[in-house]
Amino acid sequence: MEAPPSTSPTSPPPLPPPPSSSSSSYTLFITIMSKRRTWVFLFVLVYAILLASLWNSLKSILSWYKHQAQPSSSGWPALYASVLLGAVFGLLSMVAALAVAVPATLVTWITVVVLLAFFGKPKRTLVLEGRKITREIVGFVFKILLKEGNLVAAVCAVLGYFALIRKNSGE
């Protein structure tokens, strides 16, 4: 009697069965989403949408500043506009850093959990350690993102303030 074929330990596990009866659309979806080109396209698309919306926001902030600023006016409109510009660029830098941090965080998390599994941790302990590690990594990444975003926002706000004051006094 012939033994049933078994998967070797190095072969990847088979795909899970489709959740519904439309197995061809599920297979097509999995095939498309497993391509690196798809993720690059989604990344570029999201950044294009983000940059377009932020560009419109920047144009409206500068338009408001031109409307408010008079050559003899105080520096308050420039201060408001520079804080808004700093916030926009800080948000953009946080999104950019998040796009880089998520894959790196996932690789780190997977590595730690796999190493714990290789050291013979029981499944229950592995799940608890995985949850603990996830909380720690997410907290660490969130703190770094806030710190970097605030730094970029502050630098852009200061530079924007001096650029707007110089532009207003030069006219």
Secondary structure, 3 states (H helix, E strand, C coil): CCCCCCCCCCCCCCCCCCCCCCHHHHHHHHHHHCCHHHHHHHHHHHHHHHHHHHHHHHHHHHHHHHHHCCCCCCCHHHHHHHHHHHHHHHHHHHHHHHHHHHHHHHHHHHHHHHHHHHCCCCHHHHHHHHHHHHHHHHHHHHHHHHHHHHHHHHHHHHHHHHHHHHHHHHC
